[in-house]
Amino acid sequence: MLTCCSIAVGVNAMKRIAIGVITLGLLTGPVFAQKISDDPIILDQQMKKKDREELDQKYRATLRRTDQGQTVTRIDPWQNMRAPTDANNKH
């Protein structure tokens, strides 16, 4: 059977557990207070940073796709309108 002392030990253990849980709850409160708020200025800055990074990635990908080693051929749109040149006619 239960004696008076065993009941007191159980009550003391429950008090300790309850105090521990309450203390833990109070200590974790400030952690949630440090959460970044949904401030429009912060969200706007984050979106701008993300857009800049995406644009930079697209720019770098375009640079990689274009071949820097190729020479550009110049096209003369008036070549059919000019008279043929001879080596003898040059001044």
Rosetta blueprint (number, residue, H / E / L):
1 M L
2 L L
3 T L
4 C H
5 C H
6 S H
7 I H
8 A H
9 V H
10 G H
11 V H
12 N H
13 A H
14 M H
15 K H
16 R H
17 I H
18 A H
19 I H
20 G H
21 V H
22 I H
23 T H
24 L H
25 G H
26 L H
27 L H
28 T H
29 G H
30 P H
31 V H
32 F H
33 A H
34 Q L
35 K L
36 I L
37 S L
38 D L
39 D L
40 P H
41 I H
42 I H
43 L H
44 D H
45 Q H
46 Q H
47 M H
48 K H
49 K H
50 K H
51 D H
52 R H
53 E H
54 E H
55 L H
56 D H
57 Q H
58 K H
59 Y H
60 R H
61 A H
62 T H
63 L H
64 R H
65 R H
66 T L
67 D L
68 Q L
69 G L
70 Q L
71 T L
72 V L
73 T L
74 R L
75 I L
76 D L
77 P L
78 W L
79 Q L
80 N L
81 M L
82 R L
83 A L
84 P L
85 T L
86 D L
87 A L
88 N L
89 N L
90 K L
91 H L
